[in-house]
C-alpha cells in the first residue's frame, strides 16, 4: 500500500521549516544567488572579447559549464540542509559548502532530467513537427509528458545527496518512490511555485524565501515517500 502525500500538510510543514531555519537557509540561498550571478556576469563581460566566432562559441560553452557547476555545488548544499531539517537537525550555513563530492552525480542527473523534460520534446518538434498534425501531437503529448517527468524525477537530488547514490540510480529511485503520487506531486509543486511567486513580490528576501520554500516542499515529499524505504 503506497503512502498518499497530503498536499496541505506538506505546504504548511515547509512554511514552518522555513520560519524555524530562516537564518541559515536564506543566507545559503543568498550565497547561491550571488555565486551564480557573479559567474553569469563574467559570461556577459568576457564573451564579446573573443576574437573569432569559434572562440566566442568556446567561451560561451565554457562559461555555461561553469555556471552549471556553480549552481550544482550550492543547490546540492541547500538540498543537504533541507534533508537535515527533515531528520530533526538544525542546518548550519557552513553546510552550503559541503556537497563538493556530489557535484558530478548531481550534474549528470540534472542533464538527464532536463534532457527528458525539454530535450526530447524539442528533438521531436525539430524532426517530425514540421507538419500541422505532428506539431499538434507533440504539443498535446508534452502536456502529459513534462508534468509526468517533472513529478517523477523531483526527488533525484535528495537521493544524490542524502543516499549518496550515482546519478542514474538516483533518478530510478525517485521514479520508484513517487510512483502512485505523480498527480499529487505535480499539483503540490505547482502550488509551491505559485506561493513562491507570491514570496518573490518582496524584493530580494522574497526571491530567496521562494527558492528555500520550494526545496523544503520537495524535502518533505522525500521524507514521506523515500526516507522510510
C-alpha positions, 0 to 999 in steps of 0.5 A: 500500500503506497503512502498518499502525500497530503498536499496541505500538510506538506505546504504548511510543514515547509512554511514552518521549516522555513520560519524555524531555519530562516537564518541559515537557509536564506543566507545559503540561498543568498550565497547561491544567488550571488555565486551564480550571478557573479559567474553569469556576469563574467559570461556577459563581460568576457564573451564579446572579447573573443576574437573569432566566432569559434572562440566566442562559441568556446567561451560561451560553452565554457562559461555555461559549464561553469555556471552549471557547476556553480549552481550544482555545488550550492543547490546540492548544499541547500538540498543537504540542509533541507534533508537535515531539517527533515531528520530533526537537525538544525542546518548550519550555513557552513553546510552550503559548502559541503556537497563538493563530492556530489557535484558530478552525480548531481550534474549528470542527473540534472542533464538527464532530467532536463534532457527528458523534460525539454530535450526530447520534446524539442528533438521531436518538434525539430524532426517530425513537427514540421507538419500541422498534425505532428506539431499538434501531437507533440504539443498535446503529448508534452502536456502529459509528458513534462508534468509526468517527468517533472513529478517523477524525477523531483526527488533525484537530488535528495537521493544524490545527496542524502543516499549518496547514490550515482546519478542514474540510480538516483533518478530510478529511485525517485521514479520508484518512490513517487510512483502512485503520487505523480498527480499529487506531486505535480499539483503540490509543486505547482502550488509551491511555485505559485506561493513562491511567486507570491514570496518573490513580490518582496524584493530580494528576501522574497526571491530567496524565501521562494527558492528555500520554500520550494526545496523544503516542499520537495524535502518533505515529499522525500521524507514521506515517500523515500526516507522510510524505504 
